[in-house]
Amino acid sequence: MPGPLLAVDAPSLLYRAFFALPSSITDEAGHPVNALLGCANQVLWAIERHDPRAVVMCFGAEAAVYRKELYPSYHADRPEMPEDLARQWATARAFFEAFAWLVLDHDTLEADDLLGSLAGIEAAAGGTAVLFTGDRDMFQCVGERVIVLFPGGKGGPTVIDEPGVRERYGISPAQVPDFIALRGDPSDGIPGARGIGEKTAREILRVHGSLENAIAHADSERPKVAMTLRDQAMQLREFREMATLVRVPLDRPADGPTSFAGGAREAQERGMDRLASRLRGLAGG
């Protein structure tokens, strides 16, 4: 039986690696390669444990155009990309393609949208998908055939399945966009409903099932919550739309094993001697 499709949120892992590893990790020209090295090591960790049939590295717009149009403050507070990360970002495609990993990019949508689309395509074809991302928005994709691999666990990235989503938030994966609309998401600049935090958002969805039903039955809630649901109804629907992934028409990726030898050559050229040695070992010499 073939392994899962491994779809990677490349921006998420690159940023995490850049800030987690020292900038003293450099190539022969003295330029930091910490983001590329850390990202590659994380993907290799996932490959060793999940034996994917193919790896797809997903990139996209920093902020989806339609989301900015709905709410101009979306991603507005995010700082400029550091120069040392931007230099690595510019060469990331060539680096990842040396491993024979498919690299996808989108001009107007985000990497999240590509990951969600790949998950849907893979599940519809009867396969399974592992989404490697540090973005909790992606929990909406979790299901019988799709899991999220969330970085940062004590023993490595954490597998988030459907029970895991319920354990963390007390909601189903399908309710995640409604939950974000109500609770908000500071990392994306989505404020959520006034006066409604995580606990109240969870309870609203437990009782009503969806944001739309909660708005329709606002009068059954406490006065302050009812007023918020009525007064912010249009805005909350926009927040939900922003939190809902857009399906991108994509072909199902073909099977493609990782080229450890190709990765080793690329890593060696970038001064990543230990990674190159590890990859040569995986390649068998």
C-alpha positions, 0 to 999 in steps of 0.5 A: 500500500502506498504511503501518504502524500506529504504536503509541507507548509514551506513558509511555516517551517522556514520561518520556524527554522530561521528563528530556532537555529543560529545564524552562525550556520552559514555557507562558504560565502558566510551567508546563513543557511539555517532556515533551509537546513532546519526545514530540510531536517524537519521534512526528512524527519517526517519522511523517515516516520511516514514514508510518503509516496511523494513530498510537495513543498507549498509556497504562496502569497504572504496574505491572500488577495481576497482576504486582504480585500475582505479585511485590510488588517489581515496579516497587517502586523506581520514584520518584514521578512529578515534579509538573511531569511529572504536570501534563503527564501529566494533559493529555496525552490532549487534547494528543495527540487534537488531532493526531487520534492515537488514545489508549488507556489501561488501568486494570490492564495496562501500556502495553506490553500494549496495544502488544503487542496492537496489534502482534498484531492488525495482523500478523494482519490482514496489516498491519505495525506500528512500536512506538515504545518505550524498553522492551526487553521489547517486543523479544518482539513483533518479527517479519516484520511488526513492528519496534521503534523504540528511542529514543536512537540517534545519528541518531535512534531505532534500528530493531530488527528480528529480526536486531537482536534477535539481534545485541543479545542472541543470542536470538530475539524469542520467547525474550525473556521467558525471557531476562528471567526468567533474567537479570532486569530491574533497571528492573522490579525483576525480580531473575532467577536467582541467579548468572546474568547475561546471558552465562549466560542467553543460553547456557542458551537457546541450548542448551535453547531455553526456560526450561521445557526448561532447568528440565527438563534442569537436571542437564545444566548446571554444578552451581551453574546446575543448583541455581539452576534447580531451586531457583528453578524456580517463581519463574523461571516467575513472572518469565517470566509477568511478562515476557510481554505480555498480549493485550488484546481490541482492535479494529484501529484504523481509518486516520487521518491526523495532523491537523497543523492541529489539532496546530498550534492545540493547540501554539500554545495551550500556548506551543510556538511553534516546534512550532506553526510547524512543524506549520502548515508540514506542514499547508500553511499 
